[in-house]
Amino acid sequence: MFRLGLINPNTDPIHTSSMRDVALETLPDGCEVTGVAPERGPTAIESEADLAVAALGVVRLVRSLPGQDAYLIACFGDPGLDAAREVTDVPVIGMAEAAYKAATLVAKRFGIVTTLPRGIPALEEGLDRYGVRSRCVAIAPLLIPVGEQGSHNPDTTDAIIETGRRIVAEQGAETLILACGGMADVAVRVSEEVGVPVCDGVAFGTMLAYSLWRCGLRTGKSGAYGWPEPIAYTGMPGYGD
């Protein structure tokens, strides 16, 4: 039986629950998904400052949730992804990483629907980091923050659909990426309404994690993702404590 630790790096319980539901609906019957979020931290992640605080929460949650077969970091900024891979030897997937992989497997050109304009530079850096900048034809902000995303905000879903249609018609996108974990539970509806594949990093990230586990692949510990050295931390627990 596969056990997935789904980590929501913000503290919004509605998003934690909805993303866990998406993961459970995607996995084969009998799998378990434990959805967790930090007790302290940002209620939504929009800035680099939010991301930095969230990354620490991600590492702490991985360490405090043992016994999982894989972890999914369910935030499009992939906060703490490399650090999380250092502190466990099971697979750790970032939802942005997963969404980009999905998009390049189903289409040549994709468009991104995001929340606020301030996040565009970070998305561009992510495109470079994952080597997919040439495949992206548009990044379109909704001017609607993370906290107002999800199926419980139907006006926001309508805005995603309208934006997606525009990207497809005007920019030639062949598939869409929803750049927010809070959008995960509307991906199917957006795909149906817009008429192109919609790549949700929560659903595809869940299945990437499952596939790695099913194939017996673990995080390599001989190099960059090796266990952290037992360095003393001042005023707080270190990795070895």
C-alpha atoms as one frame of an Amber mdcrd trajectory, in Angstrom:
protein
   0.000   0.000   0.000   1.361   3.377  -1.061   1.459   6.171   1.545   1.856
   9.755   0.362   2.670  12.697   2.582   1.069  15.734   0.921   2.610  18.900
   2.299   0.765  22.173   1.901   3.421  24.804   2.675   0.813  27.401   3.642
  -1.537  27.172   6.602  -4.875  27.260   4.731  -6.836  24.167   5.874  -9.293
  24.383   2.949  -6.488  24.082   0.399  -4.862  21.262   2.370  -8.117  19.313
   2.337  -8.957  19.970  -1.320  -5.469  19.003  -2.522  -5.586  15.813  -0.457
  -8.908  14.981  -2.118  -7.367  15.502  -5.579  -4.467  13.218  -4.695  -6.764
  10.486  -3.344  -8.994  10.638  -6.429  -5.929  10.252  -8.652  -4.292   7.296
  -6.895  -5.391   3.644  -7.141  -7.815   2.406  -4.500  -6.239   1.465  -1.192
  -3.560   4.165  -1.150  -3.267   6.591   1.749  -2.719  10.350   1.600  -1.845
  12.294   4.723  -2.323  16.022   4.156  -0.366  18.286   6.481   0.415  21.978
   6.801   2.613  23.991   9.183   1.097  25.305  12.386   2.820  28.649  11.831
   3.585  30.526   8.637   1.887  32.332   5.766  -1.773  31.604   5.020  -0.862
  31.959   1.328   2.417  32.172  -0.568   2.731  35.100  -2.959   6.203  36.555
  -2.333   9.797  35.388  -1.978   9.554  36.282   1.714   6.579  33.940   2.089
   8.453  31.250   0.161  11.502  31.462   2.417   9.424  30.973   5.564   7.440
  28.175   3.926  10.601  26.273   2.945  11.564  25.861   6.597   8.085  24.559
   7.350   8.369  22.004   4.544  11.610  20.562   5.909  10.159  20.357   9.413
   7.040  18.596   8.137   9.032  15.995   6.201  11.037  15.244   9.338   7.917
  15.091  11.542   5.956  12.805   9.196   7.948   9.562   8.968   6.760   6.321
   7.464   5.681   7.765   4.118   6.596   6.187   0.801   6.913   9.594  -0.885
   6.176  13.278  -0.336   4.546  15.904  -2.533   5.238  19.602  -1.947   1.910
  21.100  -2.985   2.875  24.688  -3.768   3.908  25.921  -7.196   7.027  27.611
  -5.850   8.360  24.168  -4.814   9.610  25.652  -1.506  12.292  23.618   0.211
  12.326  20.936  -2.500  16.074  20.260  -2.544  16.308  20.551   1.242  13.450
  18.068   1.672  15.273  15.604  -0.572  18.310  15.880   1.689  16.416  14.885
   4.832  14.711  11.757   3.476  15.594   8.889   1.168  12.098   8.422  -0.290
  10.986  10.367  -3.388  10.027  14.030  -2.974   8.136  15.736  -5.805   7.523
  19.456  -6.289   4.223  20.324  -7.946   5.753  22.885 -10.339   8.378  20.381
 -11.429   5.581  17.849 -12.008   3.337  20.254 -13.930   6.138  21.227 -16.312
   6.970  17.586 -16.965   3.326  16.843 -17.700   2.959  19.798 -20.062   5.998
  18.862 -22.139   4.725  15.298 -22.490   1.325  16.255 -23.904   2.061  19.368
 -25.995   4.759  21.457 -27.630   3.631  24.794 -26.227   1.991  25.622 -22.931
   0.594  28.654 -21.146   0.600  29.357 -17.413  -2.313  30.777 -15.411  -1.087
  32.327 -12.169  -2.385  34.514  -9.360  -0.675  37.934  -9.046   1.671  39.755
 -11.465   4.444  39.937  -8.861   4.960  36.190  -9.221   5.855  36.315 -12.920
   9.641  36.781 -12.457   9.762  33.778 -10.121   7.860  31.714 -12.665  10.300
  32.768 -15.386  13.195  31.693 -13.174  11.449  28.367 -12.618  11.055  27.876
 -16.365  14.809  28.347 -16.721  15.571  26.057 -13.785  13.518  23.233 -15.245
  14.712  23.870 -18.806  11.300  24.564 -20.360  11.367  28.315 -21.070  11.192
  27.811 -24.857   7.958  25.818 -24.517   6.070  28.540 -22.597   4.088  30.986
 -24.769   2.397  33.028 -22.020   2.183  33.683 -18.295  -1.176  35.247 -17.470
  -1.953  36.584 -13.983  -5.569  36.577 -12.814  -5.105  39.478 -10.379  -6.716
  37.142  -7.837  -4.600  35.973  -4.858  -3.904  32.417  -3.725  -6.375  32.671
  -0.856  -9.280  33.126  -3.279  -8.513  30.077  -5.443 -10.412  26.780  -5.435
 -13.800  25.319  -6.309 -15.388  27.153  -3.378 -14.707  30.404  -5.286 -16.718
  29.939  -8.522 -16.038  33.479  -9.787 -12.310  32.715  -9.671 -12.828  29.502
 -11.612 -14.689  31.445 -14.285 -11.753  33.854 -14.485  -9.333  30.939 -14.956
 -11.474  29.585 -17.782 -11.689  32.976 -19.504  -7.937  33.503 -19.155  -7.199
  30.006 -20.420  -9.366  30.513 -23.491  -7.526  33.748 -24.260  -4.092  32.125
 -23.946  -5.137  29.309 -26.263  -6.759  31.590 -28.856  -4.244  34.443 -28.878
  -0.931  32.800 -27.912  -1.357  29.337 -29.372  -1.034  27.407 -26.120  -1.779
  23.722 -26.618  -2.038  22.945 -22.931  -2.392  24.978 -19.725  -0.585  24.869
 -16.386  -2.392  26.077 -13.270   0.338  27.650 -11.148  -1.260  27.347  -7.726
  -2.070  24.378  -5.520  -5.392  26.003  -4.668  -6.444  25.590  -8.309  -5.990
  21.819  -8.240  -9.632  20.945  -7.665 -10.830  22.959 -10.685  -8.364  21.564
 -13.244 -10.811  19.041 -14.704 -13.520  21.658 -15.178 -11.088  24.118 -16.769
  -9.938  21.446 -19.210 -13.522  20.612 -20.153 -14.447  24.265 -20.661 -11.309
  25.398 -22.509 -10.886  22.245 -24.582  -7.169  21.604 -24.003  -5.278  19.445
 -21.479  -4.791  21.172 -18.118  -1.687  20.143 -16.199  -2.241  20.189 -12.456
   0.935  19.535 -10.494  -0.940  18.072  -7.545  -2.555  15.265  -9.560   0.445
  14.567 -11.795   2.895  15.046  -8.920   0.964  12.478  -6.934   1.283   9.960
  -9.742   4.977  10.743 -10.279   5.564  10.004  -6.603   3.551   6.780  -6.900
   5.441   5.732 -10.038   8.844   6.228  -8.435   7.732   4.182  -5.420   6.222
   1.472  -7.626   9.490   1.211  -9.584  11.531   0.952  -6.389  13.332   4.269
  -6.934  14.487   6.311  -3.964  16.319   9.592  -3.514  20.033   9.097  -4.116
  22.143   9.798  -1.026  25.660   9.589  -2.472  26.000  13.196  -3.638  23.995
  16.410  -3.680  21.034  14.869  -1.854  23.199  13.181   0.779  22.188  13.434
   4.416  23.059  16.858   5.889  26.182  17.061   7.996  25.475  17.196  11.775
  26.220  20.903  12.092  25.270  22.637  15.351  22.527  25.259  15.065  22.428
  28.251  17.419  19.196  28.766  19.315  17.271  26.033  17.482  17.448  22.313
  16.735  19.742  21.313  13.903  19.292  18.437  11.479  20.940  15.909  13.777
  18.988  16.929  16.903
